[in-house]
Amino acid sequence: MCRSQSNIAFYPRYVGCSFREQFVLWGKELRVVEADPFKAIVLPVSGNSVGIELRKQDVSWKEFLSIASQRPRSNHYSPVYRPIDSTINILFSSGTTGEPKAIPWTQLSPIRCSADGWAHNDIRAGDVYCWPTNLGWAMGPVVLFTCFLNGATLALYHGSPLGRGFGKFIQ
C-alpha cells in the first residue's frame, strides 16, 4: 500500500468515523478506492455527474443528500456546555516525517486563531478574506474559525489557486 493509501485508511480508523472525503484535485488522483474503505460518498467535480463508475456500496453526493433529507430532523438543538480544554476537532498532519499525527483542537483553539487573525492579519467584521487552502488541511479550520468569529466573510475558491481563474476570483 502506498503512503496515500495508508493515510486514507488510517484517519477513519484513528477517530472511529465512518465518513471521509477525498478529492481528485489539480490532476492528482487520490487512492480512496485502493485503500478499501467500506463506503465512499462521491462528490462531482462539477455539475451533477460523478463521472466514474461507483462500487456497489458507494453512493453519489446527490443520492446521499436524498437519503439524508428523508430522515427526521429537530428544529431545536440545545447547546452542550463543556470545559475550555474539551476537544472539538482533530486535525491531521503528516509533517516532515510522513507519519500521520493527530492534533487535538480544544475550544480555546478557535478563539486563539481568531485573535491572531484579528491582530496579525487585520481581519475585521465586514472583510472578505481568502486563503487558498484545502479545508481538510490544518490551515482550513484556522481560516474558517478566524473569519466566522471576527465577523468576516470567507471566500472559498473551488479549483487550483495557480491559474488565471483564481486571479479573476480574487479581483
C-alpha positions in Angstrom: 0.0 0.0 0.0 1.4 3.4 -0.9 1.6 6.2 1.6 -1.5 8.0 0.4 -3.5 4.7 0.6 -2.3 4.0 4.2 -3.1 7.6 5.3 -6.6 7.3 3.8 -7.2 4.1 5.6 -5.6 5.4 8.9 -7.7 8.5 9.6 -11.1 6.9 9.8 -9.8 4.1 11.9 -8.0 6.5 14.2 -11.0 8.7 15.0 -13.7 6.0 14.6 -15.5 7.8 11.9 -17.5 6.2 9.1 -17.2 9.1 6.6 -14.2 10.7 5.0 -13.9 13.0 2.0 -11.3 13.0 -0.7 -10.8 14.9 -3.9 -9.3 14.4 -7.3 -7.8 17.9 -7.5 -5.2 19.6 -9.6 -4.9 16.4 -11.8 -3.9 14.3 -8.8 -5.7 11.0 -8.2 -6.1 10.2 -4.6 -6.3 6.4 -4.0 -9.5 6.2 -2.0 -10.8 3.0 -3.5 -7.4 1.2 -3.3 -7.5 2.0 0.5 -10.6 -0.3 0.6 -13.0 1.9 2.6 -16.3 0.3 3.4 -18.2 3.0 1.7 -17.3 6.2 -0.3 -19.6 9.2 -0.8 -18.5 10.6 -4.1 -18.9 14.3 -4.9 -18.9 15.5 -8.5 -16.0 17.8 -9.6 -18.6 20.0 -11.4 -22.2 19.6 -12.3 -24.2 16.6 -11.1 -22.4 13.7 -12.7 -19.7 12.0 -10.7 -18.1 10.9 -13.9 -16.9 7.5 -12.7 -18.5 4.1 -12.1 -19.2 3.6 -8.4 -18.7 0.4 -6.5 -21.9 -1.4 -5.2 -21.6 0.1 -1.7 -20.7 3.6 -2.7 -23.2 6.5 -3.2 -23.1 9.8 -5.1 -23.4 13.0 -3.2 -26.8 13.7 -4.7 -28.0 10.2 -3.5 -26.5 10.9 -0.1 -28.4 14.2 0.2 -31.6 12.5 -0.9 -31.2 9.8 1.8 -30.4 12.4 4.4 -33.4 14.6 3.5 -35.8 11.8 4.3 -34.5 11.4 7.9 -36.4 13.3 10.6 -34.6 16.4 11.9 -35.2 18.5 15.0 -35.8 22.2 14.7 -34.2 22.9 18.0 -30.8 22.0 19.2 -29.7 22.5 22.8 -26.1 23.7 23.5 -23.7 21.4 25.2 -21.5 23.1 27.7 -18.0 21.7 28.1 -14.8 22.8 29.8 -12.4 25.0 27.7 -10.0 22.1 27.3 -12.6 19.8 25.7 -11.6 18.6 22.2 -13.8 20.0 19.4 -11.8 18.9 16.3 -8.9 16.6 15.4 -6.6 17.9 12.7 -4.2 15.5 11.0 -0.8 16.3 9.7 2.0 14.2 8.3 4.5 16.9 8.9 8.0 16.2 7.8 8.1 12.5 8.8 5.2 11.3 6.6 3.6 9.6 9.6 0.0 10.7 10.4 -0.2 12.7 13.6 -3.4 13.7 15.4 -3.6 17.3 16.6 -6.5 17.8 19.0 -8.1 21.2 19.0 -9.8 22.4 22.2 -12.5 25.0 22.5 -9.7 27.5 23.1 -8.0 26.9 19.7 -10.6 28.8 17.6 -10.5 31.7 20.0 -6.7 31.9 19.7 -7.0 31.7 15.8 -9.5 34.5 15.7 -7.4 36.7 18.0 -4.3 36.1 15.9 -6.2 36.8 12.7 -7.5 40.0 14.2 -4.1 41.1 15.5 -1.8 39.9 12.7 -3.9 39.8 9.6 -6.2 42.7 10.4 -9.3 40.5 9.8 -12.4 42.5 10.9 -16.2 42.4 10.6 -17.3 43.1 7.1 -14.0 42.0 5.5 -13.9 39.3 2.8 -10.9 37.0 3.3 -9.5 34.3 1.0 -6.7 32.0 1.9 -6.2 29.3 -0.7 -6.1 26.1 1.2 -7.9 22.8 1.4 -10.3 22.9 4.3 -9.1 19.4 5.3 -5.6 20.7 5.9 -4.5 22.3 9.1 -5.0 25.9 7.7 -8.6 25.2 6.8 -10.1 25.3 10.3 -7.8 28.2 11.2 -9.1 30.4 8.5 -12.7 29.2 8.9 -12.8 30.0 12.6 -10.9 33.2 12.2 -13.4 34.6 9.7 -16.5 33.5 11.4 -15.5 34.6 14.9 -14.3 38.0 13.6 -17.4 38.6 11.5 -15.6 38.4 8.2 -16.8 36.5 5.1 -14.7 33.5 4.0 -14.2 33.4 0.2 -13.9 29.8 -1.0 -12.5 29.1 -4.4 -13.0 25.6 -6.0 -10.0 24.7 -8.0 -6.3 25.4 -8.3 -5.1 28.8 -7.0 -2.3 28.7 -9.5 -4.2 29.8 -12.6 -6.0 32.8 -14.1 -9.3 31.7 -12.7 -8.1 32.2 -9.2 -6.8 35.7 -10.1 -10.1 36.7 -11.5 -11.9 35.3 -8.4 -9.8 37.5 -6.2 -10.4 40.6 -8.3 
